[in-house]
């Protein structure tokens, strides 16, 4: 990383200074008129400069080679802004235009639609592209000198400066610091201000411009008579992380890789409330107990980049096994057996085998990469993880529509507590026995899972049943299911028609009886099919000829049930199965189904075309080739019908007994 700062001067020269050695690194002689604007393009190793000669010049600051030069505007060039990620440069001029240039396309004037902010001397700030999107009159009496975006996404702020307020003289610039929560401004009263009402006077006349570097606390300010690089705050680092000890009585503050006010530059608490460790050097770790350093040092044969606390003291680097990932954070389970490595885009869950590690150490099988068998991969999660909380051996990940951070889990409340960047706390219910039970099932420890089942709240059994079904434990899922729909599906899948029929009677929807009837037909379960014929309200279901032949009494029950429910065709089919043709006609007439009783009714109702489409026995011999045999059967029909009616009367007592038995079965169910 280069520790340089660039300065453009009224002499037309551009200087690059090292602010550590205070020496000039490079000099570029642009022109003999003022050079008013310039920017680094670090990813291209070049600097782009503008001057009153209307020209843009681009130089490689390593080789001093001029990369390009072109006329950008017909007036003085006042400001240059480089896009932080794209290959674009904005150039503002005295001709009241802002142009967008793309250096990937030979520094041509691009026609992009990206939004940027601008400020001008007509007292307005604007957000626009090639056409103006939004205009704000930010200042009442004087022109706007500079505009700056808030550098983070949590606040939609725009900062503008003018010659009308804030200081006794004109405000030349103001900007947000990219890392610190401060605003820096400079004015023509020789003052540089940061925070609130804290001013610095360097005696270099008017302040014109400011630049900052991300990740650092310093800024560079340009004055009439020179350049100043300043660092904000005391020598200690800006706080970036806070690590509490397990008992909450101690804390370590770290940041920027420098020592904090607590003396430790990198620390981590171990499982014991009074034990902690600090990194003194890259290869030296010190261990403390009760704030007293233990005898001896922990020297490690590799460069330690970080520490993590827990049951084990974790050192980022080679210790037990080298794992070629760069985790942002390491999370250990309570028992210390499982560990999650949260990387930028993926989180890896590993299992630690203490036995394998001890065995390898005893046998001298530890190589440069550690013990390969010490850790085994459990799974990986292709997500960017912000925070993790282990519940037993369960690694829980939740997805939100905005950034949230886990505070912890309280077993007393059975809730997980989270917080956002606005310090708003949110809680979510999470019953601990549920993930514990799921963990035991996934391990195959069904005996322990059965013992834990009684501690699961009733309202969570529905979730448990669906989990068991997904793990192919359908019998156990049927035992714990509380949802009738789910219980019905499980009973059908396990071929338990009695339970399925019980669930169908509770809800009594048509689709359940249809599903149950299809299952009985597929398995040739005649009693089940007959039960469906009696209970189903779908007129298409009871017409299974096989069941009418095998069980005429059940057919009669289905037919009568259909007649009561407004489905006379069921009773007609029952009469036809008995050969009772007059009975069929009588039912059709009583229910006003004349079109099916006799075709002459169609002609009376002016439906002659339909009547002609009906075939007539004796006239349409092709349609009735066995008409004579049918006539013979019809003559015998009354006797058959009479016998059937006699049998029907004889079965009334049996019907009553069946009804009583079915009622008793329902009461027991």
Residue pairs with C-beta under 8 A, 6 or more apart in sequence:
2 42
3 18
3 19
3 20
4 16
4 17
4 18
4 19
4 25
4 61
5 16
5 17
5 19
5 211
5 220
5 227
5 229
6 14
6 15
6 16
6 17
6 38
6 39
6 40
6 47
6 211
7 14
7 15
7 16
7 17
7 222
7 227
8 14
8 35
8 36
8 37
8 38
8 49
8 51
9 15
9 34
9 35
10 34
10 35
11 32
11 34
11 35
12 29
12 30
12 31
12 32
12 33
12 34
12 35
12 51
13 27
13 28
13 29
13 30
13 35
14 27
14 28
14 30
14 35
14 38
14 47
14 49
14 59
15 24
15 26
15 27
16 24
16 25
16 26
16 27
16 47
16 61
17 23
17 24
17 25
17 227
18 25
19 218
19 220
19 229
25 61
26 61
26 64
28 47
28 49
28 57
28 59
28 64
30 49
30 51
30 53
30 55
30 57
31 51
31 52
31 53
31 55
33 51
33 52
33 53
34 51
34 52
35 49
35 50
35 51
35 52
36 50
36 51
36 52
36 76
36 77
36 78
36 79
37 49
37 50
37 77
37 78
37 79
37 80
37 91
38 47
38 48
38 49
38 50
38 80
39 47
39 48
39 80
39 81
39 82
39 89
40 46
40 47
40 61
40 82
41 47
41 48
41 58
41 82
41 89
41 103
44 103
45 60
45 61
45 62
46 58
46 59
46 60
46 61
46 67
47 58
47 59
47 61
48 56
48 57
48 58
48 80
48 82
48 89
49 56
49 57
49 58
49 59
49 80
50 56
50 57
50 72
50 77
50 78
50 80
50 91
51 57
51 76
51 77
52 76
52 77
54 71
54 72
54 73
54 74
54 75
54 76
54 77
54 93
55 69
55 70
55 71
55 72
55 77
56 68
56 69
56 70
56 71
56 72
56 77
56 80
56 91
56 101
56 107
57 66
57 68
57 69
58 66
58 67
58 68
58 69
58 103
58 107
59 65
59 66
59 67
60 67
68 107
70 107
72 91
72 93
72 99
72 101
73 91
73 93
73 94
73 95
73 97
73 99
74 93
74 95
75 93
75 94
75 95
76 93
76 94
77 91
77 92
77 93
77 94
78 92
78 93
78 94
79 90
79 91
79 92
80 89
80 90
80 91
80 92
81 89
81 90
81 116
82 88
82 89
83 89
83 90
83 114
86 114
87 102
87 103
87 104
88 100
88 101
88 102
88 103
88 110
88 112
88 114
89 100
89 101
89 102
89 103
90 98
90 99
90 100
90 101
90 116
91 98
91 99
91 101
92 98
92 118
93 99
96 120
98 116
98 118
99 109
100 109
100 110
100 111
100 112
100 114
101 107
101 108
101 109
101 110
102 108
102 110
102 112
111 130
112 129
113 129
113 130
114 129
115 127
115 128
115 129
115 133
116 127
116 128
116 129
117 125
117 126
117 127
117 147
117 148
117 149
117 158
118 125
118 126
118 128
118 147
119 125
119 126
119 138
119 144
119 145
119 146
119 147
119 160
119 161
120 126
120 143
120 144
121 143
121 144
122 143
123 137
123 138
123 139
123 140
123 141
123 142
123 143
123 144
123 162
124 135
124 136
124 137
124 138
124 144
125 135
125 136
125 138
125 144
125 147
125 158
125 160
126 132
126 133
126 134
126 135
126 136
127 133
127 134
127 135
127 136
127 158
128 134
136 158
138 144
138 160
138 162
139 160
139 162
139 164
139 165
140 164
141 164
142 162
142 163
142 164
142 170
143 162
143 163
144 160
144 161
144 162
145 161
145 162
145 163
145 170
145 171
145 172
145 173
146 160
146 161
146 172
146 173
146 174
146 175
147 158
147 159
147 160
147 161
148 158
148 159
148 160
148 174
148 175
148 176
149 157
149 158
149 159
149 176
150 156
150 157
150 158
150 159
150 176
151 176
151 178
154 421
154 422
157 176
159 174
159 175
159 176
159 183
160 174
161 171
161 172
161 173
161 174
161 185
162 170
162 171
163 170
163 171
165 171
166 185
166 187
167 185
167 187
167 189
167 191
167 193
168 189
169 187
169 188
169 189
170 187
170 188
171 185
171 186
171 187
172 186
172 187
172 188
172 206
172 207
172 208
172 209
173 185
173 186
173 207
173 208
173 209
173 210
174 183
174 184
174 185
174 186
175 183
175 184
175 185
175 210
175 212
176 182
176 183
177 183
177 184
177 212
177 219
177 232
178 212
178 214
179 214
179 215
179 216
179 217
179 238
180 217
180 232
180 233
180 238
182 194
182 195
182 232
183 194
183 195
184 192
184 193
184 194
184 210
184 212
184 219
185 192
185 193
185 194
186 192
186 193
186 207
186 208
186 209
186 210
186 221
187 193
187 206
187 207
188 206
188 207
190 201
190 202
190 203
190 204
190 205
190 206
190 207
191 199
191 200
191 201
191 207
192 199
192 200
192 201
192 202
192 207
192 221
192 228
192 230
193 199
193 200
194 200
194 232
200 230
202 221
202 223
202 226
202 228
204 223
204 224
204 225
204 226
204 228
205 223
205 224
205 225
206 223
206 224
207 221
207 222
207 223
208 222
208 223
208 224
209 221
209 222
210 219
210 220
210 221
210 222
211 219
211 220
212 218
212 219
212 220
215 256
217 231
217 232
217 233
217 238
217 256
218 229
218 230
218 231
218 232
219 229
219 230
219 232
220 227
220 228
220 229
221 227
221 228
221 229
221 230
236 258
236 259
236 260
236 261
237 254
237 255
237 256
237 257
237 258
237 259
237 260
238 255
238 256
239 253
239 254
239 255
239 260
240 254
240 255
240 256
241 253
241 254
241 255
242 251
242 252
242 253
243 251
243 252
243 254
243 267
243 268
243 269
243 309
244 250
244 251
244 269
245 251
245 269
245 273
245 274
245 276
246 269
246 271
246 272
246 273
247 273
247 274
249 273
250 269
250 276
251 262
252 260
252 262
252 264
252 267
252 268
252 269
252 276
252 278
253 260
253 261
253 262
254 260
254 264
254 265
254 266
254 267
257 265
257 266
258 265
259 265
264 278
265 278
265 279
266 278
266 279
266 306
266 307
267 276
267 277
267 278
267 279
267 307
268 276
268 277
268 307
268 308
268 309
268 313
268 314
269 275
269 276
269 309
270 276
270 277
270 309
270 310
270 311
270 312
270 313
271 309
271 310
271 311
272 289
274 289
274 290
274 291
275 287
275 288
275 289
276 288
276 309
277 285
277 286
277 287
277 288
277 298
277 307
277 313
278 285
278 286
278 288
278 307
279 285
279 286
279 304
279 306
279 307
280 286
282 303
282 304
283 299
283 300
283 301
283 302
283 303
283 304
284 297
284 298
284 299
284 300
285 297
285 298
285 299
285 300
285 304
285 307
285 313
285 315
286 293
286 294
286 297
286 298
287 293
287 294
287 298
287 313
288 294
300 315
300 317
300 319
301 318
302 317
302 318
303 317
304 315
304 316
304 317
305 316
305 317
306 315
306 316
307 313
307 314
307 315
307 316
308 314
308 316
308 329
308 330
308 332
310 332
310 336
311 332
311 335
311 336
312 332
312 336
314 330
314 332
316 327
316 330
318 368
318 369
318 370
319 370
320 352
320 357
320 370
320 371
320 374
320 375
321 369
321 370
321 371
321 372
321 374
321 375
322 368
322 369
322 370
323 341
323 348
323 350
323 375
325 341
325 343
325 348
326 343
326 344
327 341
327 342
327 343
328 342
328 343
328 344
329 342
329 388
330 339
330 340
330 341
330 342
331 339
331 340
331 342
331 388
331 390
331 395
332 338
332 339
332 340
332 390
333 339
333 390
333 392
333 393
333 395
334 390
334 392
334 393
335 392
335 393
336 352
337 351
337 352
337 393
338 349
338 350
338 351
338 352
338 378
338 390
338 393
338 395
339 349
339 350
339 351
339 352
339 375
340 347
340 348
340 349
340 350
340 385
340 388
340 390
340 395
341 347
341 348
341 349
341 350
342 385
342 388
344 384
345 382
345 383
345 384
346 380
346 381
346 382
346 383
347 380
347 381
347 383
347 385
347 388
347 397
348 377
348 380
349 377
349 378
349 379
349 380
349 381
349 395
350 375
350 376
350 377
350 378
351 375
351 376
351 377
351 378
352 374
352 375
353 373
353 374
353 375
353 376
356 371
356 373
356 374
357 371
357 373
357 374
360 366
360 371
360 373
360 374
361 371
365 371
381 397
383 397
383 399
385 397
386 403
386 404
386 405
387 404
387 405
387 406
388 395
388 397
388 406
389 396
389 406
389 408
389 409
389 416
390 396
391 409
391 430
391 432
391 435
391 436
392 432
392 435
392 436
392 439
393 439
394 435
394 436
394 438
394 439
396 416
396 430
396 435
398 416
398 428
402 420
403 420
403 421
404 418
404 419
404 420
404 426
405 418
405 419
405 420
406 416
406 417
406 418
407 417
407 418
407 419
407 425
408 416
408 417
409 415
409 416
409 417
409 430
409 432
410 417
411 432
413 427
414 429
414 430
414 431
414 432
415 427
415 428
415 429
415 430
416 427
416 428
416 430
417 425
417 426
417 427
418 425
418 426
418 427
418 428
419 425
419 426
420 426
431 456
431 457
431 460
433 452
433 455
433 456
433 457
433 460
434 456
434 460
434 463
434 464
436 452
437 449
437 452
437 453
437 456
437 464
438 464
438 467
440 446
440 448
440 449
440 452
441 449
441 467
441 468
441 471
441 473
442 471
446 476
453 464
453 480
456 464
458 482
461 480
461 481
461 482
462 481
462 482
462 483
462 486
464 480
465 477
465 478
465 480
465 481
465 482
465 483
465 486
465 490
466 477
466 486
468 474
468 476
468 477
468 480
469 477
469 486
469 490
474 490
474 493
474 494
475 494
477 486
477 490
478 487
478 490
478 491
478 494
478 496
478 499
481 487
481 490
484 503
484 506
484 507
485 507
487 499
487 503
488 500
488 503
488 504
488 507
488 512
491 497
491 499
491 500
491 503
492 500
492 515
492 516
492 519
495 523
497 516
497 519
497 520
497 525
497 528
500 516
500 519
501 516
501 528
501 531
502 669
503 512
504 512
504 513
504 516
504 535
505 535
505 666
505 669
508 535
510 536
510 537
510 538
513 532
513 535
513 536
513 537
513 538
513 541
514 532
514 536
514 538
514 541
516 528
516 532
517 528
517 529
517 532
517 533
517 536
517 541
519 525
519 528
520 526
520 528
520 529
520 531
520 532
521 529
521 544
526 547
526 550
526 551
529 544
529 547
530 547
530 551
530 554
530 558
532 541
533 541
533 542
533 544
533 547
533 554
533 555
533 557
533 558
534 554
534 557
534 558
534 561
535 561
536 542
537 565
537 567
539 562
539 567
539 569
539 570
542 555
542 558
542 559
542 562
542 570
542 573
543 570
543 573
545 577
547 554
547 555
548 555
548 573
548 574
548 577
549 577
552 577
552 578
552 644
552 647
553 651
553 654
553 655
555 573
555 574
555 577
556 574
556 648
556 651
557 655
558 570
558 574
559 570
559 571
559 572
559 573
559 574
559 575
560 571
560 574
561 570
562 568
562 569
562 570
562 571
563 570
563 571
563 587
568 587
568 588
568 591
568 593
571 587
572 584
572 587
572 588
575 581
575 583
575 584
575 587
576 584
578 640
578 641
578 644
579 633
579 636
579 637
579 640
579 641
579 644
580 637
580 640
580 641
580 644
580 645
581 634
581 637
581 641
582 637
582 638
582 641
583 641
585 597
587 593
588 594
588 596
588 597
589 597
594 601
594 602
595 601
595 602
595 607
595 610
599 611
599 614
599 616
600 611
602 608
602 610
602 611
602 614
603 611
615 623
615 624
617 624
617 627
617 630
618 624
618 627
621 627
624 630
